[in-house]
Amino acid sequence: MTKRQKKLMYIIVAIAGLGIAVGLVLYALKDNVSLYFTPTKVYNKEAPVGRSFRIGGLVVEHSLKREADGLTVHFEVTDTARSMPVIYKGILPDLFKEGKGVVAEGKLEADGMFHADQVLAKHDENYMPPEAKQAIEQAQVQTRAASANAAPAPASK
C-alpha cells in the first residue's frame, strides 16, 4: 500500500466510525425525546398512539376521581377547547389542584385514555409552560371565532 492509499483508508475508517457514533447517539436519544401536545392536538390525532409524549393544560374543575387503592387517580386536562382524560397511578405533586396548570408525561393508549407515568404541577401562581399558555390562548381564539360564526345574523327591519 502506498502512503496515499493508507491515508485514504484512515479517512474512510474515521468517517465510518463517526457515522456509527452519530447513529448510536441518535438511537439512544430517540426514546428520551418527549414531545408536547395539547388536548386539541391529541383530539386532532396529531399525537402518536402508544409512544411517550407530554400533554399539558389546566386540570378540569371537579374531574379529579380517586380509586379505592388510594394511588390511582383519574382527571381531565383541558386547553379550554378540548379535554383529555388522564389516568395516573402514583402520588400527585403537592401543588396539583383542579383549575391549575399541569403537564403529564405518558402514552395515549388505544382506549383513548392518556396513561401518565409522571405528573408535573406548576410551581407558583404566575408560571405556566410557554407551550401550554400559547395553546390555551389559541384555543380561546378558535372558540371565540367559532361562536362568532355560529351567532345568527341580526334581523333587518
Secondary structure, DSSP 8 states (H G I E B T S, - for coil): --HHHHHHHHHHHHHHHHHHHHHHHHHHHHTT--EEE-HHHHHTT-S-BTSEEEEEEEE-TT--EE-TTSSEEEEEEE-SS-EEEEEEES---TT--TTSEEEEEEEE-TTS-EEEEEEEE-SSSS---HHHHHHHHHHHHHHHHHHHHHS------
